[in-house]
Amino acid sequence: MTAQPASIAYPAAGDYYKAVQAPARAFTVPKLQAAEFVWDSLGPTLARGSSAVVFQAAVDGKPQALRCYIRNDASSRDRYSALDAYLATRDLSPYVSGTTWLDGAIQVNRVTWPVLTMEWIDGRTLNEYVDFLVTNSNAAALATLAARWRELVALLQGSEFAHGDLQHGNVMVDQEGRLRLVDFDGVWIPQLAGHSPPTEFGHPNYQHPLVRVWDRWLDTFSALVIYLSLVALAKDPGLWLALYNSKNLLFAKTDFFPPFKTEAWKQLAAMGDPQVDELARRLQECCDPGWVSDKSLEMTLDQQAVTPARKPIPVEQRWWEKKPAAGSGPAPVAGPPGSAGSPGSAGSPGSAGSPEAAGSPSRPSWPRGTPAGGPQAPPAAAAFSPPSSVAAASPAAGSSGAPSSGAPSSGAGSSGTPPSGALPSAAAATAAAQAVTARIAAGSLPAPPPLSAPLGAAGTGPMPQLSQTMAPPGSTIWWTAPGSGAPRGPSRPVPHGSVPPPPQRYAPPGPVPPAPQGYAPLGPVPPGPGAPLPGPAAPAPPARTAKPQAGLVTGAIALALGILLLIIGAASHVAIIVIGGLAAGAWGMWRLVTGAGKNTKPPGQT
């Protein structure tokens, strides 16, 4: 056996699938040779991703996940060695578990390949768990899940940890209701700051559509996408059926481009919830093509609490059409993140003391006001803010030079200083929000169905409120239902994200027969039973005359002819006559069977 050359292609998932069926022969590490893999009715269970395939096995009596790579650029020993060294000094358990990289641990196609082992998590992915909660109409658990997600992101970003691919498939909920992260191929930690960025760019339904900078704040955009989705679902679980497609929570990559008129934005706007409106506005700001993530999720959401409210920008004026104000000076040169005049600093668009606030925008900026005609939304920090213990433990301002969410940047001038009463009120609002969030996050989350549970128990079946009962066939035929010709009134508007009500029909005075449960045509239909209309009596239908059943006669003649030909052919030993007799007899029998007098009357007539 030899180590893999740099130029050779990695094995496919099917190659690994065949190899692990004989672990004693495939693996080179003794503990993996004695591993007991979990099988289903077809073979070893596996989960396949874009860069690796994962198997479940018992290694030394402990459930482990064995990750076998199918791409040579997915990760390396150096990255996971740096991650192990980082986790040895940071307490991120149980959210981030340790891993072990084993070089040349499995032999496939006469070449050895690396294997990554990690703890096996008995739980469900985030989308499966949300589906489980929505199916059970557990809005309180969805709110708790949103609060815990925000706490987790604050802890990770305060610990200088960026996952790099936060999405529904890489976030799990275990049997104790705890959030767990998996797949650390694209992780950023201080030990990897000087390395080249990974080739993984994250799930497109959760990443910024244009800009991606591999640094400490890499997860801010995707964390906001997940947080907004969970908050909205906690307020209206009906959004799940309208927007979920098994590859997202609520948003798709096409939703991150202006003018934000896709179905997802329409559904959120129709909710009319101030907190959802504010979070949606924040996400739209982050979709700006020039936006660069240079702060944490907390600082992004708390920015409104420390900056004065600005005049709303008209709806018809988009960011790409906004003209500089009269008398504006030349655009300043953009500095590095965190410096004055750079995005996210005291001179960034939308912050106090920025050129935009002074009347001289440096570039076309994103609309940061509320929609025209809509109510002013409260700050996003008014709900689901992390508890003060988590926020205090996050060294967000000290290690990266980024400004703290509770104070203005050191680069702000006199124009960037909030009024004297702004900071106390913002601090009081944040403290009150932290208390509310601590109470929400302290709620219990139900354990997800284990992986051995059937799909129906996992919440992947139809929602109970949408289950339909089939009506009897007779009541679904529109022309036999009484009262089907009654005119219909105008339809009522249906709120987005909810189950539409049944159509309302016009009800004339007096008793009305029940409406049909099936399809009702839009065109004219015969009137229902009632008093007969005046007019001449309808002529009686002509009496039916008996018709000879020609099919039976023809079939009998053909069958008799076929028998005669068979006798003649057998006597004269002529094969062609025998074949003709068989064909004629078979056709005659078919005519006798099919022409036996089927009832050709319309259904319902006697």
C-alpha positions as CSV (number, residue, x, y, z in Angstrom):
1,M,0.0,0.0,0.0
2,T,1.1,3.6,-0.7
3,A,0.2,7.0,0.4
4,Q,-1.9,9.0,-2.0
5,P,-0.1,11.1,-4.6
6,A,-1.0,14.8,-4.8
7,S,-2.3,14.4,-8.4
8,I,-4.5,11.3,-7.9
9,A,-8.2,11.7,-7.5
10,Y,-9.8,10.8,-4.2
11,P,-12.1,7.8,-4.0
12,A,-15.8,8.2,-4.6
13,A,-18.4,7.7,-1.9
14,G,-19.2,4.3,-3.4
15,D,-15.6,3.2,-3.1
16,Y,-15.6,4.0,0.6
17,Y,-19.0,2.3,1.0
18,K,-17.6,-1.0,-0.3
19,A,-14.4,-0.8,1.7
20,V,-15.9,-0.3,5.1
21,Q,-18.0,-3.5,4.7
22,A,-14.8,-5.3,5.6
23,P,-13.1,-3.0,8.2
24,A,-10.5,-5.5,9.3
25,R,-9.1,-5.5,5.7
26,A,-9.8,-1.9,4.7
27,F,-8.4,0.0,7.7
28,T,-4.7,0.2,8.8
29,V,-5.4,1.5,12.3
30,P,-6.1,-1.3,14.9
31,K,-9.0,0.5,16.6
32,L,-10.7,1.1,13.3
33,Q,-10.1,-2.5,12.2
34,A,-12.1,-3.6,15.2
35,A,-14.8,-0.9,14.7
36,E,-18.5,-2.1,14.4
37,F,-20.3,-0.1,11.7
38,V,-24.0,0.6,11.9
39,W,-25.9,-1.1,9.1
40,D,-29.3,-0.7,7.6
41,S,-31.2,-3.1,5.3
42,L,-28.8,-2.3,2.4
43,G,-25.4,-1.9,4.1
44,P,-23.4,0.6,6.2
45,T,-25.3,3.8,6.9
46,L,-23.7,6.9,5.5
47,A,-24.3,10.6,5.0
48,R,-22.7,12.2,2.0
49,G,-21.7,15.9,1.7
50,S,-20.0,17.9,-1.0
51,S,-16.5,17.0,0.2
52,A,-16.8,13.9,2.3
53,V,-18.8,10.9,3.3
54,V,-19.5,10.1,6.9
55,F,-20.1,6.6,8.5
56,Q,-21.3,5.7,12.0
57,A,-19.4,3.1,13.9
58,A,-18.6,2.1,17.5
59,V,-14.9,2.6,18.1
60,D,-13.5,1.3,21.4
61,G,-17.1,1.0,22.6
62,K,-18.0,4.7,21.8
63,P,-20.2,6.0,19.0
64,Q,-18.0,7.8,16.5
65,A,-18.4,9.5,13.1
66,L,-15.8,8.5,10.5
67,R,-15.3,11.2,7.9
68,C,-13.7,10.0,4.6
69,Y,-12.9,12.7,2.0
70,I,-13.8,12.5,-1.6
71,R,-11.9,15.7,-2.6
72,N,-8.2,16.5,-2.1
73,D,-8.8,20.2,-1.4
74,A,-11.4,19.9,1.3
75,S,-9.1,20.0,4.4
76,S,-5.8,18.9,5.7
77,R,-4.0,17.6,8.8
78,D,-2.6,21.2,9.5
79,R,-6.1,22.7,9.8
80,Y,-7.4,20.1,12.2
81,S,-4.2,20.0,14.2
82,A,-4.6,23.8,14.7
83,L,-8.2,23.3,15.6
84,D,-7.3,20.7,18.3
85,A,-4.7,23.1,19.7
86,Y,-7.3,25.9,19.8
87,L,-9.9,23.8,21.5
88,A,-7.4,22.8,24.2
89,T,-7.4,26.4,25.4
90,R,-11.0,27.3,24.8
91,D,-14.1,25.9,26.4
92,L,-16.6,25.5,23.6
93,S,-18.0,22.2,24.7
94,P,-20.5,20.8,23.9
95,Y,-21.1,23.1,20.9
96,V,-17.8,22.3,19.2
97,S,-16.3,18.8,19.7
98,G,-12.7,17.7,19.3
99,T,-11.6,15.7,16.2
100,T,-8.7,13.3,15.4
101,W,-7.0,13.3,12.0
102,L,-5.6,9.9,11.0
103,D,-3.3,9.9,8.0
104,G,-3.4,6.7,5.8
105,A,-6.1,5.1,7.9
106,I,-8.1,3.4,5.2
107,Q,-7.0,1.6,2.0
108,V,-9.1,2.1,-1.1
109,N,-8.0,1.2,-4.6
110,R,-4.6,0.1,-3.2
111,V,-3.9,3.6,-1.9
112,T,-4.3,4.8,1.7
113,W,-6.3,7.8,2.6
114,P,-6.9,9.9,5.7
115,V,-9.9,9.5,8.0
116,L,-11.2,12.1,10.4
117,T,-12.9,10.8,13.6
118,M,-15.2,12.7,15.9
119,E,-18.0,12.2,18.4
120,W,-21.2,10.8,16.9
121,I,-24.2,13.1,17.7
122,D,-27.5,11.4,18.2
123,G,-29.8,14.1,17.1
124,R,-31.3,15.9,14.1
125,T,-30.1,18.6,11.8
126,L,-31.5,22.1,12.3
127,N,-34.0,21.9,9.5
128,E,-35.3,18.5,10.7
129,Y,-35.6,19.8,14.2
130,V,-37.5,22.9,13.1
131,D,-39.8,20.7,11.0
132,F,-40.4,18.6,14.1
133,L,-41.3,21.7,16.2
134,V,-43.5,23.2,13.4
135,T,-45.3,19.9,13.0
136,N,-46.2,19.9,16.6
137,S,-47.1,23.7,16.6
138,N,-44.5,24.3,19.3
139,A,-44.0,28.1,18.9
140,A,-42.6,28.5,22.4
141,A,-39.8,26.0,21.6
142,L,-39.0,27.9,18.4
143,A,-38.6,31.1,20.3
144,T,-36.3,29.3,22.8
145,L,-34.3,27.9,19.9
146,A,-33.9,31.4,18.4
147,A,-32.6,32.8,21.7
148,R,-30.2,29.9,22.2
149,W,-28.9,30.3,18.7
150,R,-28.1,34.0,19.3
151,E,-26.4,33.0,22.6
152,L,-24.3,30.4,20.8
153,V,-23.2,32.8,18.0
154,A,-22.2,35.4,20.6
155,L,-20.1,32.8,22.4
156,L,-18.4,31.7,19.3
157,Q,-17.6,35.1,17.9
158,G,-16.5,36.3,21.4
159,S,-14.1,33.3,21.4
160,E,-12.6,34.2,18.0
161,F,-14.1,31.2,16.3
162,A,-15.8,31.3,12.9
163,H,-17.3,28.1,11.5
164,G,-17.3,29.2,7.9
165,D,-20.4,27.3,6.8
166,L,-23.3,27.9,9.2
167,Q,-26.3,26.2,7.6
168,H,-29.1,23.8,8.5
169,G,-27.0,20.7,7.7
170,N,-24.1,21.7,9.9
171,V,-26.1,22.6,13.0
172,M,-27.6,19.7,15.0
173,V,-29.8,19.4,18.1
174,D,-28.9,16.5,20.3
175,Q,-31.2,14.4,22.6
176,E,-30.6,16.9,25.4
177,G,-31.8,19.8,23.3
178,R,-28.3,21.3,22.8
179,L,-27.1,23.0,19.7
180,R,-24.0,21.2,18.2
181,L,-21.8,22.1,15.2
182,V,-20.3,19.7,12.8
183,D,-18.1,19.9,9.6
184,F,-15.1,22.2,10.5
185,D,-13.4,22.1,7.1
186,G,-13.9,25.9,6.6
187,V,-13.2,27.0,10.2
188,W,-11.3,30.2,11.0
189,I,-9.4,30.5,14.2
190,P,-6.4,32.8,15.2
191,Q,-4.0,29.9,14.6
192,L,-5.1,29.8,10.9
193,A,-5.0,33.5,10.3
194,G,-1.9,33.3,8.1
195,H,-3.1,30.3,6.1
196,S,-4.7,30.4,2.7
197,P,-8.5,30.3,2.9
198,P,-10.3,27.0,2.3
199,T,-11.9,26.2,-1.0
200,E,-15.3,25.7,0.7
201,F,-17.5,28.8,0.3
202,G,-20.5,27.7,2.4
203,H,-24.1,27.0,1.4
204,P,-25.3,29.6,-1.0
205,N,-28.6,29.9,0.7
206,Y,-26.9,31.3,3.8
207,Q,-23.9,33.2,2.5
208,H,-23.5,36.8,1.2
209,P,-24.1,36.7,-2.5
210,L,-21.0,38.6,-3.6
211,V,-18.5,39.3,-0.8
212,R,-16.8,36.7,1.4
213,V,-13.8,37.5,3.6
214,W,-12.3,34.7,5.6
215,D,-11.8,36.2,9.0
216,R,-13.2,36.3,12.5
217,W,-16.5,37.8,11.4
218,L,-17.1,35.3,8.6
219,D,-20.3,33.9,10.3
220,T,-22.2,37.2,10.8
221,F,-24.2,37.1,7.6
222,S,-25.2,33.4,7.9
223,A,-25.9,33.7,11.6
224,L,-28.3,36.6,10.9
225,V,-30.1,34.5,8.2
226,I,-30.7,31.7,10.6
227,Y,-31.7,34.0,13.5
228,L,-34.2,35.9,11.4
229,S,-35.7,32.6,10.1
230,L,-36.1,31.2,13.6
231,V,-37.6,34.4,15.0
232,A,-40.1,34.6,12.1
233,L,-41.1,30.9,12.5
234,A,-41.6,31.4,16.2
235,K,-44.2,34.1,15.4
236,D,-45.8,32.4,12.4
237,P,-44.9,28.6,12.0
238,G,-47.0,28.7,8.8
239,L,-44.1,30.2,7.0
240,W,-42.5,26.8,7.0
241,L,-44.8,25.3,4.5
242,A,-44.7,28.4,2.3
243,L,-40.9,28.8,2.1
244,Y,-39.1,25.6,3.2
245,N,-37.7,23.4,0.4
246,S,-35.4,21.0,2.3
247,K,-32.3,23.1,1.3
248,N,-33.0,26.1,3.4
249,L,-34.9,27.4,6.4
250,L,-36.8,30.3,4.9
251,F,-34.3,32.1,2.5
252,A,-32.7,31.1,-0.8
253,K,-29.8,32.7,-2.5
254,T,-32.1,34.6,-4.9
255,D,-33.6,36.4,-1.9
256,F,-30.3,38.3,-1.2
257,F,-30.5,40.5,-4.3
258,P,-32.5,43.7,-4.7
259,P,-35.2,44.8,-5.1
260,F,-36.2,42.2,-2.4
261,K,-39.6,41.4,-4.0
262,T,-39.3,37.6,-3.7
263,E,-41.9,35.5,-1.9
264,A,-39.8,35.3,1.3
265,W,-39.7,39.1,1.7
266,K,-43.4,39.3,0.9
267,Q,-44.3,36.7,3.5
268,L,-42.2,38.5,6.2
269,A,-43.7,41.9,5.4
270,A,-47.2,40.5,5.5
271,M,-46.6,39.4,9.1
272,G,-46.6,43.1,10.2
273,D,-44.4,42.2,13.2
274,P,-42.0,45.1,14.3
275,Q,-39.2,42.8,15.4
276,V,-39.3,40.7,12.2
277,D,-39.4,44.0,10.2
278,E,-36.3,45.3,11.9
279,L,-34.4,42.1,11.5
280,A,-35.4,41.9,7.8
281,R,-34.2,45.5,7.4
282,R,-30.9,44.5,8.9
283,L,-30.5,41.6,6.6
284,Q,-31.3,43.7,3.6
285,E,-28.6,46.2,4.7
286,C,-26.1,43.3,4.8
287,C,-27.0,42.3,1.3
288,D,-25.4,45.5,0.0
289,P,-22.9,44.5,-2.6
290,G,-20.3,46.7,-0.8
291,W,-21.0,45.3,2.6
292,V,-18.2,43.6,4.4
293,S,-18.7,41.7,7.7
294,D,-16.4,43.5,10.2
295,K,-18.4,43.1,13.4
296,S,-20.2,40.5,15.3
297,L,-23.9,39.6,15.1
298,E,-24.5,41.4,18.4
299,M,-22.9,44.6,17.2
300,T,-24.8,44.4,13.9
301,L,-28.1,44.1,15.7
302,D,-27.4,46.5,18.5
303,Q,-26.2,49.3,16.1
304,Q,-29.6,50.9,16.1
305,A,-29.6,51.2,19.9
306,V,-26.6,53.5,20.0
307,T,-27.2,55.6,16.8
308,P,-30.0,58.2,16.4
309,A,-32.9,57.4,14.1
310,R,-32.5,58.6,10.6
311,K,-35.1,59.9,8.2
312,P,-36.6,57.0,6.1
313,I,-35.6,56.7,2.5
314,P,-38.5,56.6,0.1
315,V,-39.4,53.2,-1.1
316,E,-39.0,54.1,-4.8
317,Q,-35.4,55.3,-4.2
318,R,-33.1,52.3,-4.2
319,W,-29.5,52.3,-3.0
320,W,-28.2,52.1,-6.5
321,E,-30.2,55.2,-7.5
322,K,-29.4,57.4,-4.5
323,K,-27.7,60.7,-5.5
324,P,-25.1,62.5,-3.3
325,A,-26.4,65.4,-1.3
326,A,-25.8,68.9,-2.6
327,G,-22.4,70.3,-1.5
328,S,-20.9,67.0,-0.7
329,G,-17.2,66.7,-0.7
330,P,-15.0,64.1,-2.4
331,A,-15.4,60.5,-1.2
332,P,-12.8,59.6,1.4
333,V,-10.4,56.8,0.7
334,A,-11.6,53.6,2.3
335,G,-9.3,52.4,5.1
336,P,-8.9,49.0,6.6
337,P,-11.7,47.5,8.6
338,G,-12.0,49.1,12.0
339,S,-10.4,52.4,10.9
340,A,-12.2,55.7,10.5
341,G,-14.0,55.9,7.3
342,S,-14.1,52.1,6.8
343,P,-17.3,50.0,6.9
344,G,-18.3,49.4,10.4
345,S,-16.2,52.1,12.0
346,A,-17.4,55.5,13.3
347,G,-17.2,56.9,9.8
348,S,-19.1,54.1,8.1
349,P,-22.4,54.8,6.3
350,G,-25.3,54.8,8.7
351,S,-23.3,55.4,11.9
352,A,-23.2,58.6,13.9
353,G,-20.5,60.9,12.6
354,S,-20.2,59.2,9.2
355,P,-20.0,61.2,6.0
356,E,-23.5,60.1,5.2
357,A,-24.9,61.5,8.4
358,A,-23.1,64.8,7.8
359,G,-24.6,65.1,4.3
360,S,-21.7,63.8,2.2
361,P,-22.0,60.1,1.4
362,S,-18.8,58.4,0.2
363,R,-20.6,56.0,-2.0
364,P,-24.2,54.9,-2.8
365,S,-25.5,53.4,0.4
366,W,-28.1,50.9,1.3
367,P,-31.5,52.2,2.4
368,R,-31.4,52.0,6.2
369,G,-34.7,53.6,7.0
370,T,-38.1,52.0,7.5
371,P,-40.4,51.5,4.5
372,A,-42.5,54.5,3.6
373,G,-45.8,54.6,5.4
374,G,-44.7,51.8,7.8
375,P,-44.3,52.2,11.6
376,Q,-40.9,52.8,13.0
377,A,-39.6,49.4,14.2
378,P,-38.0,49.1,17.6
379,P,-34.4,48.2,17.9
380,A,-33.6,44.6,17.2
381,A,-32.0,44.3,20.6
382,A,-35.4,44.7,22.1
383,A,-35.8,40.9,22.1
384,F,-33.7,37.8,22.0
385,S,-30.5,39.6,23.1
386,P,-27.9,37.4,24.8
387,P,-27.7,37.4,28.6
388,S,-25.2,39.8,30.1
389,S,-23.0,36.9,31.2
390,V,-22.4,35.8,27.6
391,A,-21.9,39.3,26.4
392,A,-19.5,40.1,29.2
393,A,-17.4,37.0,28.4
394,S,-17.0,37.9,24.8
395,P,-13.7,39.7,24.2
396,A,-15.1,41.2,21.0
397,A,-13.7,44.7,21.5
398,G,-10.4,43.7,22.9
399,S,-8.8,41.3,20.5
400,S,-9.7,42.6,17.1
401,G,-9.9,46.3,17.5
402,A,-13.6,46.4,16.6
403,P,-15.7,48.9,18.4
404,S,-17.9,47.6,21.2
405,S,-21.7,47.6,20.7
406,G,-22.2,49.5,23.9
407,A,-19.9,52.5,23.1
408,P,-19.0,54.6,20.1
409,S,-15.8,53.9,18.2
410,S,-12.6,55.7,19.3
411,G,-12.3,57.1,15.8
412,A,-15.6,59.0,16.0
413,G,-15.4,62.8,16.2
414,S,-17.6,65.2,17.9
415,S,-20.4,64.6,15.5
416,G,-20.3,60.9,16.3
417,T,-21.0,61.4,20.0
418,P,-24.6,60.5,20.9
419,P,-26.7,62.8,23.0
420,S,-26.1,62.7,26.7
421,G,-29.2,60.7,27.4
422,A,-28.8,58.2,24.5
423,L,-26.3,55.9,26.2
424,P,-28.1,55.5,29.5
425,S,-31.4,54.7,27.7
426,A,-29.7,52.3,25.3
427,A,-27.9,50.5,28.1
428,A,-31.2,50.3,30.0
429,A,-33.0,48.9,27.0
430,T,-30.2,46.4,26.4
431,A,-30.2,45.3,30.0
432,A,-34.0,44.8,29.9
433,A,-33.7,42.8,26.7
434,Q,-31.0,40.6,28.2
435,A,-33.2,39.7,31.1
436,V,-36.1,38.8,28.7
437,T,-33.7,36.7,26.5
438,A,-32.3,35.0,29.5
439,R,-35.8,33.9,30.5
440,I,-36.6,32.7,27.0
441,A,-33.4,30.9,26.5
442,A,-33.8,29.2,29.9
443,G,-36.9,27.4,28.5
444,S,-36.7,23.7,27.7
445,L,-36.4,22.3,24.3
446,P,-38.0,18.9,23.5
447,A,-35.7,16.1,22.6
448,P,-35.7,15.5,18.8
449,P,-36.7,12.1,17.5
450,P,-33.6,9.8,17.4
451,L,-32.2,8.8,14.1
452,S,-33.7,5.3,14.5
453,A,-37.2,6.9,14.6
454,P,-39.4,6.6,11.4
455,L,-39.7,9.7,9.3
456,G,-43.3,10.3,10.4
457,A,-42.2,10.6,14.0
458,A,-39.4,12.9,13.0
459,G,-41.9,15.5,11.8
460,T,-41.2,15.1,8.2
461,G,-44.7,14.0,7.3
462,P,-47.7,16.2,6.5
463,M,-48.6,18.8,9.1
464,P,-51.7,17.8,11.1
465,Q,-53.6,21.0,10.4
466,L,-53.1,20.3,6.7
467,S,-54.2,16.7,6.6
468,Q,-57.2,16.3,4.3
469,T,-60.1,13.8,4.5
470,M,-61.2,12.4,1.2
471,A,-64.9,12.9,0.5
472,P,-67.2,10.2,-0.9
473,P,-67.0,9.9,-4.7
474,G,-70.7,11.0,-5.1
475,S,-70.2,14.3,-3.2
476,T,-67.2,15.3,-5.3
477,I,-69.0,15.2,-8.7
478,W,-70.0,18.9,-9.2
479,W,-72.9,18.2,-11.6
480,T,-74.7,16.0,-9.0
481,A,-74.2,18.2,-6.0
482,P,-77.2,20.4,-5.0
483,G,-76.8,24.1,-5.0
484,S,-73.6,24.0,-7.1
485,G,-74.9,26.8,-9.4
486,A,-75.1,29.4,-6.7
487,P,-73.0,32.5,-7.5
488,R,-69.8,32.9,-5.5
489,G,-68.9,36.0,-3.6
490,P,-65.5,37.8,-3.8
491,S,-62.6,35.9,-2.2
492,R,-61.1,37.2,1.0
493,P,-57.4,38.0,1.2
494,V,-55.3,35.3,2.7
495,P,-52.5,36.2,5.1
496,H,-49.1,35.1,4.0
497,G,-47.7,32.0,5.7
498,S,-51.0,30.7,6.9
499,V,-53.5,28.0,5.8
500,P,-56.0,29.5,3.4
501,P,-59.6,29.3,4.5
502,P,-62.2,27.5,2.4
503,P,-63.9,29.6,-0.3
504,Q,-67.0,31.5,0.8
505,R,-70.1,31.0,-1.3
506,Y,-73.1,33.2,-1.7
507,A,-75.9,32.1,0.6
508,P,-79.4,33.2,-0.4
509,P,-82.1,33.6,2.3
510,G,-83.7,30.5,3.6
511,P,-82.3,27.0,4.0
512,V,-79.5,26.2,1.6
513,P,-78.4,22.7,0.7
514,P,-74.8,21.8,1.6
515,A,-72.1,23.0,-0.8
516,P,-70.1,20.5,-2.7
517,Q,-66.7,19.4,-1.4
518,G,-65.0,18.9,-4.7
519,Y,-64.3,21.0,-7.8
520,A,-66.7,23.7,-8.7
521,P,-66.5,25.0,-12.4
522,L,-66.3,28.7,-13.2
523,G,-68.7,28.5,-16.1
524,P,-72.5,28.1,-16.1
525,V,-73.8,25.0,-14.5
526,P,-77.3,23.5,-14.3
527,P,-79.5,24.9,-11.6
528,G,-80.0,22.9,-8.4
529,P,-83.2,21.2,-7.4
530,G,-86.1,23.5,-6.5
531,A,-89.4,24.8,-7.8
532,P,-89.9,24.0,-11.5
533,L,-89.7,27.0,-13.9
534,P,-92.8,27.8,-15.9
535,G,-92.8,26.7,-19.5
536,P,-93.8,23.9,-21.8
537,A,-93.2,20.4,-20.5
538,A,-90.1,18.7,-21.8
539,P,-90.8,16.0,-24.4
540,A,-90.4,12.5,-23.1
541,P,-87.2,10.8,-24.4
542,P,-87.8,8.2,-27.2
543,A,-88.1,4.6,-26.1
544,R,-84.9,2.7,-26.6
545,T,-85.0,0.0,-29.2
546,A,-83.1,-3.2,-28.8
547,K,-80.1,-3.5,-31.1
548,P,-78.6,-6.8,-32.2
549,Q,-75.3,-7.5,-30.5
550,A,-73.3,-7.8,-33.7
551,G,-70.1,-8.3,-31.8
552,L,-71.3,-11.6,-30.3
553,V,-72.4,-12.9,-33.7
554,T,-69.2,-12.0,-35.3
555,G,-67.2,-13.6,-32.5
556,A,-69.1,-16.8,-32.8
557,I,-68.6,-17.0,-36.5
558,A,-64.8,-16.3,-36.2
559,L,-64.5,-18.9,-33.4
560,A,-66.3,-21.6,-35.5
561,L,-64.1,-20.8,-38.6
562,G,-61.0,-21.0,-36.5
563,I,-62.0,-24.5,-35.2
564,L,-62.7,-25.6,-38.8
565,L,-59.3,-24.4,-40.0
566,L,-57.6,-26.2,-37.2
567,I,-59.2,-29.5,-38.1
568,I,-58.4,-29.1,-41.8
569,G,-54.8,-28.0,-41.1
570,A,-54.2,-30.8,-38.7
571,A,-55.6,-33.4,-41.2
572,S,-53.6,-32.1,-44.1
573,H,-50.4,-31.3,-42.1
574,V,-50.3,-27.7,-43.4
575,A,-48.9,-25.4,-40.8
576,I,-50.2,-22.2,-42.3
577,I,-53.8,-23.4,-42.1
578,V,-53.2,-24.3,-38.4
579,I,-51.8,-20.8,-37.7
580,G,-54.7,-19.2,-39.4
581,G,-57.2,-21.3,-37.5
582,L,-55.5,-20.3,-34.2
583,A,-55.6,-16.6,-35.1
584,A,-59.3,-16.8,-36.1
585,G,-60.3,-18.7,-33.0
586,A,-58.4,-16.3,-30.7
587,W,-60.0,-13.2,-32.4
588,G,-63.4,-14.8,-32.1
589,M,-63.0,-15.6,-28.4
590,W,-61.9,-11.9,-27.9
591,R,-65.0,-10.6,-29.6
592,L,-67.2,-12.9,-27.5
593,V,-65.6,-11.7,-24.2
594,T,-65.4,-8.0,-25.0
595,G,-68.9,-7.8,-26.6
596,A,-70.7,-9.4,-23.7
597,G,-72.9,-6.3,-23.2
598,K,-71.1,-3.8,-20.9
599,N,-73.3,-1.1,-19.4
600,T,-72.7,2.0,-21.4
601,K,-75.0,4.3,-19.5
602,P,-73.5,7.4,-17.7
603,P,-72.5,6.9,-14.1
604,G,-75.5,7.3,-11.7
605,Q,-78.2,6.3,-14.2
606,T,-80.2,3.1,-13.8
